[in-house]
Amino acid sequence: MKAAGSFNSYRRFRCWPSRRDARRGGAVLELAFFLPFIFFCFVGVVDWGFFAYALISVQSSARVAAFYTSTSTSTATDAGGACTLVLNELQSLPNIGTSVSSCSGSVLTVTASQVAGSDGSPASAVSVSYQSLPLIPIPGVLAQQFTWTRTVTMRLRG
């Protein structure tokens, strides 16, 4: 039989925290310290994903325009037709959309020319230059804007 002032009844009304109680807020404190770092990493991943999407779109639009200009010698230098196709391909980008209607501005430049291919046959060369828009501006961390230029040369088919 235990006495009324036993060790177990004394432990129930202790004044100091146990080891388990002392570690209770450690996870919350670590999360509070690392949350800004995790947030900036997430923002950076989203920003780089946007840049990758823009780069893939520029490459695709250059290919579509080169395919059009390679149909014959009369379309090999048709920068206007190439511009229309490039604008259709890039309309999902935020700084192109429906607001850009020409391909000779600071955001988008499209040129088409007739050149000699690698085997000496006539070819069409289309160059697309695009300046991106910063999705999430992080001052001093990364470059805010990129300019991509893709040139596609395709042999004339007609």
C-alpha positions as CSV (number, residue, x, y, z in Angstrom):
1,M,0.0,0.0,0.0
2,K,1.3,3.4,-0.9
3,A,1.4,6.4,1.4
4,A,-0.5,9.6,0.6
5,G,2.6,11.6,-0.1
6,S,4.2,9.0,-2.4
7,F,6.4,9.8,-5.3
8,N,3.7,9.3,-8.0
9,S,1.4,11.9,-6.4
10,Y,4.3,14.3,-6.1
11,R,5.1,13.9,-9.8
12,R,1.6,14.8,-10.8
13,F,2.0,18.3,-9.3
14,R,5.6,19.0,-10.4
15,C,6.8,22.6,-11.1
16,W,9.3,21.9,-13.8
17,P,8.6,20.5,-17.3
18,S,9.5,17.0,-18.3
19,R,11.8,16.3,-21.2
20,R,8.8,15.6,-23.5
21,D,7.2,18.9,-22.6
22,A,10.4,20.8,-23.2
23,R,10.7,19.5,-26.8
24,R,7.0,20.1,-27.6
25,G,7.5,23.4,-29.6
26,G,10.7,22.4,-31.4
27,A,9.0,21.5,-34.6
28,V,7.0,24.7,-34.7
29,L,10.1,26.7,-34.1
30,E,12.0,24.9,-36.8
31,L,9.2,25.5,-39.3
32,A,9.1,29.2,-38.4
33,F,12.8,29.5,-39.1
34,F,12.7,27.6,-42.4
35,L,9.4,28.8,-43.8
36,P,10.8,31.9,-45.5
37,F,13.5,29.8,-47.2
38,I,10.9,27.2,-48.3
39,F,8.7,30.0,-49.6
40,F,11.5,31.6,-51.7
41,C,12.5,28.2,-53.1
42,F,8.9,27.6,-54.1
43,V,8.7,31.1,-55.7
44,G,11.9,30.4,-57.6
45,V,10.7,27.1,-58.9
46,V,7.5,28.7,-60.2
47,D,9.5,31.5,-61.8
48,W,11.9,29.2,-63.5
49,G,9.0,27.1,-64.7
50,F,7.5,30.1,-66.3
51,F,10.8,30.9,-68.0
52,A,11.1,27.3,-69.3
53,Y,7.6,27.5,-70.7
54,A,8.4,30.7,-72.5
55,L,11.6,29.2,-73.9
56,I,9.7,26.1,-75.2
57,S,7.1,28.4,-76.7
58,V,9.7,30.5,-78.6
59,Q,11.3,27.4,-80.0
60,S,8.0,26.0,-81.1
61,S,6.9,29.3,-82.7
62,A,10.2,29.5,-84.6
63,R,9.7,26.0,-86.0
64,V,6.1,26.8,-87.1
65,A,7.2,30.0,-88.8
66,A,10.2,28.2,-90.5
67,F,7.8,25.4,-91.8
68,Y,5.6,28.1,-93.3
69,T,8.5,30.1,-94.9
70,S,10.0,26.9,-96.4
71,T,7.0,26.1,-98.5
72,S,8.3,28.1,-101.6
73,T,10.7,30.8,-102.7
74,S,8.0,33.4,-102.5
75,T,7.3,32.7,-98.8
76,A,10.9,32.4,-97.8
77,T,11.2,36.1,-96.9
78,D,7.6,36.6,-95.8
79,A,8.2,38.0,-92.4
80,G,4.6,39.2,-92.1
81,G,3.2,35.7,-92.5
82,A,5.8,34.3,-90.1
83,C,4.9,37.1,-87.6
84,T,1.2,36.1,-87.7
85,L,2.1,32.4,-87.0
86,V,4.5,33.4,-84.2
87,L,1.9,35.6,-82.5
88,N,-0.6,32.8,-82.7
89,E,1.9,30.4,-81.0
90,L,2.9,32.9,-78.3
91,Q,-0.5,34.4,-77.4
92,S,-0.6,32.4,-74.1
93,L,2.4,34.4,-72.8
94,P,1.4,37.2,-70.5
95,N,3.2,40.1,-72.2
96,I,2.1,39.0,-75.7
97,G,-1.5,38.0,-75.4
98,T,-3.7,40.1,-77.7
99,S,-1.9,43.4,-77.0
100,V,1.1,42.8,-79.3
101,S,0.2,43.0,-83.0
102,S,3.6,43.5,-84.6
103,C,6.9,41.6,-84.5
104,S,9.3,44.5,-84.6
105,G,9.0,45.8,-81.0
106,S,11.1,45.4,-77.9
107,V,9.2,42.3,-76.7
108,L,9.1,40.3,-79.9
109,T,11.1,40.4,-83.1
110,V,10.7,38.0,-86.0
111,T,12.8,38.0,-89.1
112,A,12.7,35.7,-92.2
113,S,15.3,35.4,-94.9
114,Q,16.4,33.1,-97.7
115,V,19.8,31.6,-97.0
116,A,21.9,28.7,-98.4
117,G,21.4,25.5,-96.4
118,S,24.1,23.4,-95.0
119,D,24.2,21.4,-98.2
120,G,24.2,24.5,-100.5
121,S,20.5,24.2,-101.4
122,P,18.2,27.2,-100.9
123,A,16.7,27.4,-97.4
124,S,14.6,29.7,-95.2
125,A,15.9,31.0,-91.9
126,V,13.5,32.4,-89.3
127,S,14.7,34.1,-86.2
128,V,12.4,34.8,-83.2
129,S,13.6,37.0,-80.3
130,Y,11.4,37.2,-77.2
131,Q,12.0,39.2,-74.0
132,S,10.3,37.6,-71.0
133,L,8.3,39.3,-68.3
134,P,9.3,38.8,-64.7
135,L,6.5,36.7,-63.1
136,I,7.5,37.2,-59.5
137,P,10.0,40.0,-59.0
138,I,12.6,38.9,-56.4
139,P,15.0,41.9,-56.1
140,G,18.7,41.0,-56.3
141,V,18.2,37.2,-56.4
142,L,17.9,36.3,-60.1
143,A,17.8,38.1,-63.4
144,Q,14.4,39.6,-63.8
145,Q,14.1,39.3,-67.6
146,F,15.6,37.0,-70.1
147,T,15.8,37.5,-73.9
148,W,15.7,34.3,-75.9
149,T,16.6,34.2,-79.6
150,R,15.9,31.0,-81.6
151,T,16.8,30.6,-85.3
152,V,15.5,27.8,-87.3
153,T,16.8,27.0,-90.8
154,M,14.7,24.8,-93.1
155,R,15.3,23.7,-96.6
156,L,12.9,25.1,-99.2
157,R,10.3,22.4,-100.2
158,G,8.9,24.1,-103.3
